[in-house]
Amino acid sequence: MVRGLLREHGFPVPVGGRTVVTRVSTIVADATVALPDLLRLTLSLVIEEIRALEARVAEIDQRPTHFAVKIAAAFQARYVRVNRSVLPSGSST
């Protein structure tokens, strides 16, 4: 949709999510570019929304790693406690 709107106004944008965000941001920020005000505002809002969604996705992507590290540490602590309790007295690891 965004690429099509810009193409109609003479601004071809290559395919690719990062390319679209970067190129549209540049076009919208340039006051010398002749775009209707409503289109400029709409594209600004779309880019803001895309960036907000990217930030949320990045945050969510970190959660499984965070929990996996906690779970691994808990299992490791439990494993060490169990194995130490099985060792004969006077033995060390």
Secondary structure in CASP SS format (residue, H / E / C, confidence):
PFRMAT SS
TARGET T0000
AUTHOR 0000-0000-0000
METHOD secondary structure of the structure
MODEL  1
M C 1.00
V H 1.00
R H 1.00
G H 1.00
L H 1.00
L H 1.00
R H 1.00
E H 1.00
H C 1.00
G C 1.00
F C 1.00
P C 1.00
V C 1.00
P C 1.00
V C 1.00
G C 1.00
G H 1.00
R H 1.00
T H 1.00
V H 1.00
V H 1.00
T H 1.00
R H 1.00
V H 1.00
S H 1.00
T H 1.00
I H 1.00
V H 1.00
A H 1.00
D C 1.00
A C 1.00
T C 1.00
V C 1.00
A C 1.00
L C 1.00
P C 1.00
D H 1.00
L H 1.00
L H 1.00
R H 1.00
L H 1.00
T H 1.00
L H 1.00
S H 1.00
L H 1.00
V H 1.00
I H 1.00
E H 1.00
E H 1.00
I H 1.00
R H 1.00
A H 1.00
L H 1.00
E H 1.00
A H 1.00
R H 1.00
V H 1.00
A H 1.00
E H 1.00
I H 1.00
D H 1.00
Q H 1.00
R H 1.00
P H 1.00
T H 1.00
H H 1.00
F H 1.00
A H 1.00
V H 1.00
K H 1.00
I H 1.00
A H 1.00
A H 1.00
A H 1.00
F H 1.00
Q H 1.00
A H 1.00
R H 1.00
Y H 1.00
V H 1.00
R H 1.00
V H 1.00
N H 1.00
R H 1.00
S H 1.00
V H 1.00
L C 1.00
P C 1.00
S C 1.00
G C 1.00
S C 1.00
S C 1.00
T C 1.00
END
